[in-house]
Amino acid sequence: MIEMFFSIFTLSLLSFIGVLCVFKLARKTKSKRNLNLPPSPPKLPFIGNLHQLGSLPHRSLRELSQKYGDIMLLQLGQMHNPTVVVSSVNAAMEIMKTHDMVFWNRPQNTAAKILLYGGIDIAFGLYGEMWSQKKKICVHELLSPKMVQSFHQIKEEEVGKLVNKLREASSNDECYVNMRDLLMSTSNNIVCKCALGRKYTGDGYRRVKDLARNVMVQLSAFTVRDYFLLLGWVDVIAGNIQEYKATFHALDALFDQAIAEHLTEKMEGDYYKKKDFLDILLQLQENNFLNFELTRYDLKALLLVFNFSLLSLFYCLIIIFTSLLTKQQDIKDLINRKILIL
């Protein structure tokens, strides 16, 4: 009697689960039919379109866009929301300018949450009142015309030192000059002096340089849990999470040191002799003129975005420039087209 009861109960439970799954699948299919979705390449079960990205995703996406159009839909792994890929200027303008409020939020991947203090910065932070206030700080305080003009002397000074090094190398009849290292060092000095009020040399320079590279690499690295949530343990075993946390702790220590130096300068009376990004953020935090509390984490997250986003931009431009220098034909073409490289 008991065995019969359990058999009936098990059969009923399985039937209920089966009906529920069929109902959910039918509802999902119906909802998709009612949506006017962009074209999508054929996808595989579980991994979706991940296999179509390859080792060079930007080239793979270009090839896919030539076949499926300027706007296409990709399912990357088991992500809850599909990914829209835009490959034309007009469509990008529609998204970034006309309908910017709809597409304002950026996905917070695992690396961004760890490196950027839980995603409270303006690059990966969620849109809201706090985000708007932080954006105002960046636009009206950190990047105001007066502030940008005040950094002109720093740029002139560092570029002048670069020119002197090149002149010295030329006068000494050196066989070659590593332009990439010189340009990266100059860029690092400019950004660090604008953001933190000092430049780093020797081990300090190598530390900042390595941290900038780690941030760029890790923010764009493939993390399994971002695409397959239930397989997040793979990242722990592979050591990815430990690497992200190690980079975060090194960055946090760097900013804590810079903040301590600025507070010491303030106590010694040298605080208002110079104005860098950190000076302004500390002053805003102390005066409490904002409509929200600017915490230490908020301050460091803003510093991180400005410092390493500028370094990333400089490094990318340097790589492009030095690559062009190795191709004489490309240089001749640029000269013939009267393109000025600054």
LOGUKE-350224 format. One record per atom (N, C-alpha, C): residue in one letter; x, y, z. Coordinates in pm, whole numbers, padded with zeros to 5 digits, always signed. Each point is the difference from the previous one (the first is absolute). Layout:
BEGIN
aXYZ
...
***
This chain:
BEGIN
m+00083-00121+00000
m-00083+00121+00000
m+00087+00126+00000
i+00104-00003+00085
i+00088+00115+00008
i+00078+00018-00129
e+00045-00115-00058
e+00074+00008-00125
e-00086+00054-00112
m-00126-00037-00003
m-00092+00050-00102
m-00021+00151+00017
f-00009+00042+00127
f-00019+00144+00026
f+00118+00081-00051
f+00122-00047+00030
f+00119+00071-00046
f+00012-00002-00152
s-00042-00108-00062
s+00004-00008-00146
s-00094+00103-00062
i-00122+00007+00056
i-00097+00098-00051
i+00048+00142+00024
f+00059+00022+00120
f+00049+00133+00034
f+00115+00042-00094
t+00093-00091-00026
t+00113+00029-00088
t-00047+00027-00142
l-00095-00081-00048
l-00053+00018-00135
l-00071+00135-00012
s-00077+00035+00103
s-00071+00129-00001
s+00099+00116+00002
l+00105-00013+00081
l+00099+00108+00009
l+00073+00018-00132
l+00039-00109-00064
l+00068+00009-00129
l-00091+00058-00107
s-00128-00037+00005
s-00095+00055-00097
s-00017+00150+00018
f-00006+00042+00128
f-00015+00143+00029
f+00122+00078-00049
i+00121-00054+00027
i+00122+00068-00044
i+00006+00005-00153
g-00041-00109-00066
g+00000-00001-00145
g-00094+00103-00059
v-00121+00009+00055
v-00097+00099-00047
v+00052+00141+00024
l+00063+00022+00116
l+00056+00132+00033
l+00109+00040-00099
c+00088-00095-00034
c+00107+00028-00096
c-00055+00031-00138
v-00098-00078-00043
v-00061+00025-00131
v-00067+00136-00003
f-00069+00035+00108
f-00068+00131+00008
f+00100+00114-00005
k+00112-00016+00073
k+00102+00104+00002
k+00066+00015-00136
l+00028-00113-00066
l+00061+00003-00132
l-00093+00064-00103
a-00126-00035+00009
a-00098+00058-00094
a-00015+00150+00022
r+00002+00040+00126
r-00012+00143+00031
r+00121+00077-00049
k+00119-00060+00018
k+00124+00064-00045
k+00003+00011-00151
t-00044-00105-00069
t-00003+00002-00146
t-00099+00103-00052
k-00113+00009+00068
k-00103+00096-00041
k+00048+00142+00018
s+00069+00026+00114
s+00050+00134+00026
s+00106+00039-00103
k+00084-00097-00043
k+00100+00030-00101
k-00064+00030-00135
r-00109-00071-00031
r-00067+00024-00129
r-00061+00139-00004
n-00039+00053+00115
n-00063+00131+00003
n+00102+00113-00006
l+00129-00031+00016
l+00103+00102-00002
l+00063+00009-00139
n+00027+00122-00041
n+00066+00024-00128
n+00150+00007+00025
l+00062-00116+00012
l+00141-00008+00038
l+00090+00011-00122
p+00124+00050+00018
p+00096+00005-00111
p+00039-00141-00043
p+00054-00013-00119
p+00045-00133-00046
p+00110-00055+00091
s+00006-00131+00008
s+00097-00065+00088
s+00062-00120-00071
p+00132-00016+00012
p+00064-00120-00058
p-00049-00126+00070
p+00005-00115-00065
p-00040-00124+00065
p+00087-00027+00123
k-00061-00044+00106
k+00073-00022+00125
k-00009-00146+00041
l+00094-00039+00083
l+00005-00135+00053
l-00062-00005+00139
p-00049-00116+00039
p-00053-00013+00137
p+00108+00032+00103
f-00042+00060+00108
f+00082+00030+00117
f+00099+00115-00024
i+00083-00007-00104
i+00102+00104-00020
i-00050+00114-00089
g-00112-00017-00066
g-00054+00106-00084
g+00089+00031-00118
n+00042+00129-00011
n+00084+00044-00111
n+00145+00021+00039
l+00039-00048+00116
l+00137+00022+00047
l+00103-00059-00096
h-00031-00112-00060
h+00096-00067-00088
h+00028+00080-00126
q-00085+00100-00030
q+00017+00077-00123
q+00088+00124+00020
l+00041+00027+00124
l+00082+00118+00026
l+00147-00022-00034
g+00052-00119+00026
g+00138-00031-00035
g+00100+00072+00088
s+00127-00007-00040
s+00108+00062+00077
s+00009+00150-00023
l-00058+00050-00109
l-00003+00143-00030
l-00146+00042-00015
p-00068+00029+00112
p-00145+00028-00005
p-00037+00117-00091
h+00083+00105-00004
h-00037+00116-00082
h-00007-00036-00148
r+00090-00088-00045
r-00004-00042-00140
r-00117-00095-00025
s-00024-00088+00095
s-00113-00094-00014
s-00132+00076-00006
l-00015+00101+00086
l-00123+00079+00000
l-00016+00078-00130
r+00110+00046-00055
r-00008+00072-00129
r-00049-00095-00109
e+00054-00121-00003
e-00042-00096-00101
e-00146-00039+00017
l-00044-00015+00125
l-00141-00033+00025
l-00091+00115-00040
s+00044+00123+00026
s-00084+00116-00035
s-00016+00015-00151
q+00101-00039-00076
q-00011+00005-00145
q-00105-00097-00052
k-00025-00105+00077
k-00097-00101-00042
k-00139+00025+00059
y-00006+00049+00125
y-00129+00014+00068
y-00045+00144+00020
g+00080+00095-00044
g-00044+00139+00006
g+00069+00079+00110
d-00030+00131+00001
d+00064+00093+00093
d-00045-00022+00145
i-00117-00059+00019
i-00050-00029+00134
i-00035-00149+00005
m+00064-00072+00090
m-00028-00143+00013
m-00003-00039+00147
l-00057-00114+00025
l-00022-00048+00136
l+00083-00126+00023
l+00074-00001+00111
l+00081-00115+00036
l-00038-00050+00139
q+00000-00130+00014
q-00020-00061+00131
q+00135-00054+00046
l+00058+00065+00099
l+00133-00038+00048
l-00014-00086+00125
g+00018-00129-00019
g-00012-00092+00113
g-00139-00003+00057
q-00008+00001+00134
q-00127-00005+00071
q-00037+00135+00062
m+00048+00109-00060
m-00033+00133+00050
m-00151+00020-00009
h-00054+00067+00102
h-00145+00020+00008
h-00051+00082-00118
n+00073+00104-00035
n-00041+00086-00111
n+00091-00023-00120
p-00055-00004-00120
p+00083-00013-00120
p+00080+00129-00023
t+00097-00009-00089
t+00088+00113-00030
t-00031+00055-00137
v-00020+00131-00008
v-00024+00068-00127
v+00133+00056-00050
v+00037-00035-00122
v+00124+00046-00060
v-00033+00102-00108
v+00057+00120+00012
v-00025+00109-00094
v+00127+00027-00078
s-00010+00007-00133
s+00119+00011-00084
s-00006+00117-00098
s-00086+00097+00023
s-00005+00116-00089
s-00005+00128+00082
v+00046+00108-00061
v+00003+00129+00070
v-00140+00050+00031
n-00091-00012-00095
n-00136+00050+00020
n-00072-00075+00113
a+00015-00132+00001
a-00063-00078+00106
a+00063+00031+00136
a+00130+00020+00001
a+00068+00036+00125
a-00049+00135+00051
m-00022+00094-00090
m-00053+00132+00039
m-00139-00014+00060
e-00082-00088-00058
e-00135-00022+00053
e+00006-00051+00144
i+00093-00089+00026
i+00010-00061+00132
i+00068+00092+00100
m+00112+00059-00038
m+00081+00079+00092
m-00053+00140+00024
k-00079+00053-00095
k-00045+00138+00012
k-00153+00012+00007
t-00068-00057-00100
t-00146+00015-00005
t-00068-00079+00112
h+00041-00125+00018
h-00063-00087+00101
h+00100-00035+00111
d+00081+00097+00040
d+00105-00027+00096
d-00054-00042+00137
m-00116+00051+00039
m-00055-00034+00131
m-00039-00148+00008
v-00039-00058-00112
v-00040-00140-00002
v+00121-00091+00015
f+00111+00040-00063
f+00120-00085-00002
f+00109+00054+00094
w-00039+00073+00105
w+00098+00068+00083
w+00085-00098+00080
n-00061-00098+00060
n+00073-00092+00088
n+00089-00093-00079
r+00119-00027+00055
r+00092-00095-00060
r+00001-00125+00087
p+00017-00116-00061
p+00004-00123+00080
p+00120+00000+00094
q-00024-00037+00124
q+00108-00006+00099
q+00054-00142+00004
n+00113-00020-00064
n+00059-00133+00003
n+00075-00022+00130
t+00050-00121+00019
t+00065-00036+00125
t+00122+00086+00027
a+00083+00022-00102
a+00121+00079+00018
a-00033+00144+00040
a-00102+00059-00063
a-00038+00137+00032
a-00049+00012+00144
k-00077-00096+00045
k-00050+00004+00138
k+00114-00007+00101
i+00103-00080-00032
i+00111-00016+00094
i+00094+00120-00007
l+00038+00041-00121
l+00100+00105-00016
l-00055+00139+00028
l-00128+00023-00027
l-00059+00135+00009
l-00089+00015+00121
y+00042-00057+00111
y-00069+00020+00128
y-00149-00033-00007
g-00030-00111-00061
g-00139-00044-00009
g-00078+00067-00112
g+00069+00067-00092
g-00069+00066-00112
g-00068+00130+00039
i+00065+00080+00087
i-00059+00127+00044
i+00060+00118-00076
d+00078-00027-00105
d+00060+00105-00079
d-00099+00050-00104
i+00044+00090-00089
i-00090+00051-00104
i+00009-00080-00129
a+00100-00087-00012
a+00014-00080-00122
a-00093-00121+00002
f-00005-00071+00114
f-00082-00120+00011
f-00114+00015+00101
g-00010+00116+00062
g-00106+00020+00099
g-00138+00005-00064
l-00100-00041+00077
l-00137+00001-00049
l-00056+00142+00002
y-00080+00031-00102
y-00055+00135-00012
y-00097+00029+00114
g+00013+00120+00056
g-00086+00042+00110
g+00046+00135+00050
e-00056+00043+00112
e+00033+00131+00055
e+00147+00008+00040
m+00051-00105+00065
m+00140-00002+00041
m+00092+00009-00122
w-00034-00076-00104
w+00080+00002-00121
w+00000+00140-00063
s-00115+00065-00002
s-00011+00135-00057
s+00085+00100+00078
q-00001-00012+00132
q+00080+00091+00082
q+00149-00019-00025
k+00042-00124-00014
k+00142-00027-00027
k+00040+00050-00138
k-00091-00012-00096
k+00029+00052-00133
k+00017+00152+00003
k-00083+00067+00080
k+00013+00146+00013
k+00135+00038+00057
i+00049-00078+00096
i+00133+00026+00056
i+00106-00008-00109
c-00010-00103-00083
c+00098-00019-00107
c-00006+00112-00103
v-00121+00039-00039
v-00016+00099-00107
v+00033+00140+00050
h-00055+00039+00116
h+00012+00138+00047
h+00122+00026+00088
e+00059-00104+00055
e+00115+00019+00089
e+00129-00054-00059
l+00000-00128-00035
l+00124-00063-00044
l+00036+00034-00144
l-00099+00019-00086
l+00025+00025-00142
l-00051+00136-00045
s-00008+00094+00089
s-00042+00135-00037
s+00110+00065-00084
p-00035+00098-00085
p+00102+00065-00084
p+00115+00059+00082
k-00032+00055+00116
k+00104+00058+00084
k+00095-00108+00051
m-00056-00115+00038
m+00082-00109+00052
m+00088-00058-00111
v-00058-00019-00117
v+00077-00055-00112
v+00113+00094-00039
q-00027+00131+00001
q+00103+00098-00034
q+00112+00001+00103
s-00034-00027+00126
s+00103+00000+00104
s+00101-00113-00018
f-00037-00103-00075
f+00090-00112-00023
f+00091+00022-00121
h-00019+00113-00067
h+00079+00026-00120
h+00149+00007+00033
q+00034+00059+00114
q+00139+00011+00040
q+00064-00137+00024
i-00078-00091+00059
i+00051-00135+00023
i+00031-00068-00132
k-00091+00012-00095
k+00022-00062-00131
k+00123+00058-00069
e+00014+00133+00003
e+00116+00063-00063
e+00129-00045+00065
e+00000-00010+00132
e+00121-00039+00073
e+00043-00141-00036
e-00095-00094+00000
e+00034-00140-00028
e+00037-00022-00146
v-00070+00068-00091
v+00035-00013-00142
v+00138+00061-00025
g+00031+00110+00069
g+00132+00060-00012
g+00110-00095+00044
k-00024-00074+00109
k+00098-00099+00046
k+00016-00113-00103
l-00110-00038-00063
l+00007-00104-00103
l+00085+00047-00117
v-00021+00124-00044
v+00078+00054-00112
v+00147+00008+00036
n+00031+00038+00123
n+00140+00008+00043
n+00065-00138-00001
k-00074-00104+00041
k+00055-00135-00004
k+00030-00044-00143
l-00090+00035-00091
l+00022-00035-00141
l+00119+00077-00057
r+00012+00128+00038
r+00113+00081-00048
r+00132-00054+00054
e-00002-00042+00127
e+00120-00055+00060
e+00040-00132-00066
a-00099-00084-00028
a+00028-00127-00067
a+00055+00023-00140
s-00049+00103-00068
s+00047+00031-00135
s+00144+00051+00003
s+00032+00083+00098
s+00136+00056+00009
s+00102-00105+00040
n-00045-00106+00067
n+00091-00107+00042
n+00014-00109-00105
d-00062+00019-00115
d+00006-00096-00111
d-00044-00141+00041
e-00109-00006+00079
e-00052-00130+00040
e-00063-00070-00119
c+00014-00133-00003
c-00049-00077-00114
c-00151+00005-00012
y-00070-00005+00113
y-00146+00001-00005
y-00053+00061+00130
v-00125+00040-00006
v-00071+00055+00116
v-00131-00074+00013
n-00030-00051+00118
n-00126-00070+00024
n-00110+00103+00020
m-00065+00037-00110
m-00104+00104+00006
m-00119-00043+00084
r-00033-00128-00005
r-00115-00046+00076
r+00020+00022+00149
d+00118-00035+00052
d+00026+00018+00143
d+00002+00148+00038
l+00061+00082-00085
l+00005+00143+00029
l-00139+00063+00000
l-00082-00036-00099
l-00135+00056-00007
l-00088-00048+00114
m+00014-00127+00037
m-00077-00052+00112
m+00041+00066+00131
s+00130+00021+00017
s+00047+00067+00121
s-00053+00143+00008
t+00003+00071-00112
t-00052+00137-00003
t-00149+00004+00029
s-00075-00091-00062
s-00145-00006+00024
s-00030-00031+00146
n+00073-00096+00056
n-00019-00036+00140
n+00026+00119+00092
n+00106+00075-00029
n+00033+00117+00083
n-00109+00106-00007
i-00051+00026-00121
i-00103+00102-00016
i-00127-00039+00075
v-00046-00123-00020
v-00124-00044+00063
v+00013-00003+00152
c+00109-00053+00051
c+00016-00011+00145
c+00013+00137+00065
k+00069+00093-00065
k+00012+00135+00057
k-00133+00074-00003
c-00080-00023-00104
c-00132+00063-00006
c-00098-00061+00100
a+00008-00130+00018
a-00097-00068+00086
a+00044-00004+00146
l+00128-00031+00024
l+00048-00022+00136
l+00101+00104+00047
g+00040+00090-00088
g+00089+00107+00041
g+00147-00038+00004
r+00036-00115-00048
r+00140-00043+00000
r+00022-00101-00112
k+00126-00017-00036
k+00033-00104-00097
k+00083-00107+00070
y-00002-00118-00058
y+00067-00114+00060
y+00120-00038-00086
t+00111-00027+00067
t+00122-00039-00069
t+00050-00133+00056
g+00089-00064-00075
g+00060-00124+00048
g-00103-00109+00023
d+00003-00059+00119
d-00095-00106+00035
d-00144+00051+00002
g-00017+00126+00042
g-00134+00058+00002
g-00061+00010-00138
y+00083+00037-00100
y-00049+00007-00138
y-00040-00137-00051
r+00088-00099+00025
r-00032-00135-00044
r-00126-00053+00068
r-00019+00040+00124
r-00121-00042+00073
r-00125+00056-00064
v+00000+00131-00027
v-00117+00063-00063
v-00023-00054-00140
k+00109-00019-00075
k-00010-00052-00136
k-00062-00140-00001
d+00047-00086+00091
d-00053-00136+00007
d-00146+00000+00045
l-00034+00087+00094
l-00139+00007+00046
l-00092+00046-00113
a+00045+00099-00077
a-00082+00048-00112
a-00023-00110-00102
r+00107-00075-00027
r-00014-00111-00095
r-00093-00108+00055
n+00014-00032+00127
n-00085-00103+00061
n-00147+00040-00004
v-00028+00128+00027
v-00139+00047-00002
v-00058-00013-00141
m+00076+00042-00101
m-00048-00010-00138
m-00025-00144-00040
v+00094-00088+00035
v-00013-00140-00039
v-00114-00068+00074
q-00010+00022+00131
q-00098-00072+00081
q-00143+00048-00024
l-00019+00128-00030
l-00135+00048-00029
l-00056-00058-00129
s+00089-00036-00091
s-00044-00058-00128
s+00024-00150-00008
a+00045-00062+00109
a+00030-00143-00001
a-00129-00082+00003
f+00012-00124-00048
f-00115-00091+00001
f-00011-00063+00139
t-00112+00028+00067
t-00027-00056+00131
t-00121-00093-00013
v+00016-00124+00037
v-00102-00101-00026
v-00133+00037+00065
r+00002+00049+00123
r-00125+00026+00071
r-00083+00112-00062
d+00062+00083-00082
d-00075+00106-00068
d-00093-00057-00107
y+00033-00118-00051
y-00079-00060-00106
y-00069-00129+00045
f+00056-00064+00102
f-00058-00123+00054
f+00005+00009+00152
l-00107+00052+00058
l-00001+00031+00143
l+00028-00122+00086
l-00056-00114-00037
l+00017-00121+00080
l+00141-00058-00009
l+00080+00049-00094
l+00138-00048-00015
l+00101+00100+00056
g-00045+00085+00090
g+00090+00099+00057
g+00117-00059+00076
w-00015-00122+00047
w+00109-00065+00074
w+00122-00022-00088
v-00019-00002-00133
v+00113-00017-00091
v+00098+00116+00014
d-00052+00123+00016
d+00086+00117+00014
d+00082-00006+00128
v-00058-00055+00104
v+00073-00013+00127
v+00114-00100-00015
i-00029-00114-00062
i+00103-00102-00019
i+00110+00050-00094
a-00039+00073-00104
a+00098+00051-00097
a+00083+00115+00055
g-00042+00057+00113
g+00075+00109+00062
g-00037+00138-00049
n-00104+00012-00084
n-00039+00132-00053
n-00047+00094+00111
i-00084-00050+00089
i-00053+00085+00107
i+00112+00048+00091
q+00094-00088+00029
q+00113+00040+00085
q+00084+00109-00067
e+00017-00011-00133
e+00075+00103-00072
e-00072+00134+00003
y-00133-00002-00018
y-00077+00125+00005
y+00012+00064+00137
k-00010-00081+00104
k+00007+00054+00136
k+00140+00053+00032
a+00103-00067-00051
a+00136+00046+00023
a+00022+00137-00065
t-00051+00017-00123
t+00010+00129-00068
t-00077+00107+00076
f-00118-00035+00049
f-00081+00096+00076
f+00073+00046+00125
h+00056-00092+00076
h+00069+00036+00124
h+00123+00087-00029
a+00069-00027-00110
a+00114+00082-00038
a-00044+00142-00038
l-00110+00010-00075
l-00055+00131-00035
l-00046+00075+00124
d-00070-00069+00087
d-00051+00062+00122
d+00114+00054+00085
a+00108-00077+00010
a+00116+00045+00077
a+00065+00123-00065
l+00005+00003-00134
l+00057+00114-00072
l-00080+00126+00029
f-00133-00008-00005
f-00084+00117+00025
f+00004+00040+00147
d+00004-00096+00091
d+00011+00034+00142
d+00129+00076+00028
q+00108-00041-00065
q+00127+00069+00017
q-00008+00143-00053
a-00063+00017-00119
a-00013+00134-00059
a-00088+00090+00088
i-00108-00055+00054
i-00089+00078+00086
i+00074+00041+00128
a+00076-00092+00058
a+00076+00032+00121
a+00101+00110-00027
e+00066-00004-00115
e+00097+00104-00035
e-00068+00136-00014
h-00118+00004-00061
h-00072+00126-00017
h-00046+00056+00134
l-00047-00086+00088
l-00044+00046+00132
l+00118+00052+00081
t+00116-00062-00015
t+00121+00047+00069
t+00041+00137-00053
e-00008+00017-00133
e+00033+00130-00059
e-00095+00109+00049
k-00125-00038+00018
k-00098+00098+00049
k+00035+00045+00141
m+00041-00092+00085
m+00037+00033+00138
m+00125+00087+00004
e+00088-00018-00100
e+00122+00079-00004
e-00016+00132-00074
g-00120+00028-00052
g-00027+00128-00063
g+00026+00006-00148
d+00032-00115-00065
d+00028+00000-00144
d-00120-00046-00083
y-00115-00016+00064
y-00114-00064-00066
y-00053+00084-00116
y-00003+00133+00016
y-00064+00084-00101
y+00098+00058-00101
k+00124-00048+00003
k+00096+00047-00100
k-00023-00065-00136
k-00066-00113-00002
k-00024-00072-00124
k-00141-00057+00002
k-00053-00026-00117
k-00136-00054-00011
k+00001-00116-00099
d-00002-00120+00051
d-00017-00115-00086
d-00136-00062+00027
f-00033-00110-00068
f-00130-00062+00018
f-00025-00040+00145
l+00100-00056+00062
l-00016-00045+00138
l-00021+00117+00094
d+00069+00112-00021
d-00022+00120+00080
d-00146+00044-00002
i-00056+00004-00121
i-00138+00047-00016
i-00098-00096+00068
l+00020-00130-00018
l-00091-00098+00062
l+00008+00006+00152
l+00120+00016+00055
l+00014+00011+00145
l-00065+00128+00052
q+00012+00107-00076
q-00061+00126+00041
q-00153-00009-00003
l-00054-00063-00104
l-00145-00020-00007
l-00049-00088+00116
q+00079-00101+00032
q-00038-00089+00110
q+00003+00073+00133
e+00097+00088+00019
e+00013+00072+00127
e-00106+00109+00015
n-00024+00077-00106
n-00096+00111+00007
n-00144-00046+00005
n-00025-00123-00046
n-00136-00057+00004
n-00100+00087-00075
f+00041+00047-00121
f-00089+00082-00083
f-00090-00084-00090
l+00020-00130+00001
l-00073-00088-00092
l-00133-00041+00059
n-00087-00050-00088
n-00131-00047+00045
n+00003-00145+00048
f+00119-00058+00007
f+00015-00136+00049
f+00134-00011+00069
e+00018-00108+00074
e+00125-00021+00072
e+00104-00063-00093
l+00109+00073-00022
l+00109-00051-00083
l+00093-00081+00090
t-00016-00131-00003
t+00078-00087+00086
t+00142-00018-00056
r+00085-00063+00081
r+00136-00028-00044
r+00000-00095-00121
y-00094-00095+00001
y-00010-00092-00113
y-00045+00072-00127
d-00096+00093+00012
d-00044+00079-00115
d+00117+00078-00058
l+00076+00060+00089
l+00113+00082-00041
l+00103-00083-00077
k+00033-00116+00055
k+00101-00085-00066
k-00053-00060-00129
a-00129-00030-00007
a-00057-00053-00123
a+00007+00103-00113
l-00029+00128+00032
l+00010+00105-00101
l+00145+00020-00044
l+00092-00005+00095
l+00142+00012-00034
l+00043-00113-00092
l-00044-00119+00032
l+00039-00117-00079
l-00046+00012-00144
v-00125+00041-00019
v-00054+00012-00136
v+00077+00104-00079
f+00023+00117+00061
f+00070+00106-00072
f+00145-00037-00027
n+00068-00049+00102
n+00142-00028-00013
n+00027-00106-00106
f-00068-00113+00011
f+00034-00112-00087
f-00074+00002-00133
s-00110+00073-00008
s-00062+00016-00133
s+00086+00091-00087
l+00058+00105+00059
l+00090+00086-00077
l+00128-00074-00038
l+00054-00078+00094
l+00119-00077-00032
l-00029-00103-00110
s-00117-00062+00006
s-00037-00097-00103
s-00007+00066-00136
l-00059+00120-00004
l-00011+00073-00127
l+00138+00035-00053
f+00086+00053+00088
f+00136+00035-00043
f+00076-00122-00050
y-00011-00112+00073
y+00073-00120-00039
y-00046-00053-00135
c-00130+00005-00025
c-00052-00045-00130
c+00052+00088-00113
l+00000+00132+00022
l+00050+00090-00102
l+00150-00020-00023
i+00073-00027+00108
i+00144-00023-00013
i+00027-00125-00082
i-00075-00106+00028
i+00019-00125-00074
i-00028+00021-00148
i-00107+00075-00031
i-00032+00028-00140
i+00111+00083-00065
f+00046+00102+00072
f+00102+00090-00055
f+00131-00073-00025
t+00046-00077+00099
t+00127-00071-00017
t-00011-00110-00106
s-00120-00056-00016
s-00018-00098-00107
s+00012+00066-00137
l-00051+00122-00010
l+00012+00073-00126
l+00144+00035-00032
l+00078+00028+00106
l+00140+00036-00022
l+00079-00114-00063
t-00045-00122+00021
t+00071-00116-00056
t-00040-00028-00144
k-00097+00074-00051
k-00048-00021-00136
k+00020+00127-00081
q+00111+00007-00071
q+00035+00122-00071
q-00104+00037-00106
q-00058-00100-00065
q-00098+00028-00103
q-00123+00068+00058
d-00041-00046+00119
d-00115+00063+00064
d+00030+00145+00035
i+00122+00028+00044
i+00037+00138+00032
i-00004+00087-00125
k+00053-00055-00113
k-00003+00075-00124
k-00143+00030-00044
d-00090-00100+00019
d-00140+00021-00037
d-00062+00111+00083
l+00032+00001+00131
l-00054+00102+00087
l+00050+00138-00040
i+00129+00006-00035
i+00057+00129-00042
i-00064+00047-00130
n-00020-00092-00095
n-00061+00037-00127
n-00143+00050+00019
r-00068-00056+00101
r-00136+00045+00028
r-00003+00125+00088
k+00117+00048+00036
k+00012+00120+00084
k-00067-00018+00133
i+00022-00119+00060
i-00055-00026+00134
i+00108+00030+00101
l-00029+00084+00097
l+00096+00039+00102
l-00014-00090+00121
i+00111-00062+00043
i+00001-00083+00119
i+00051+00081+00116
l-00079+00015+00105
l+00040+00078+00118
l+00040-00094+00111
***
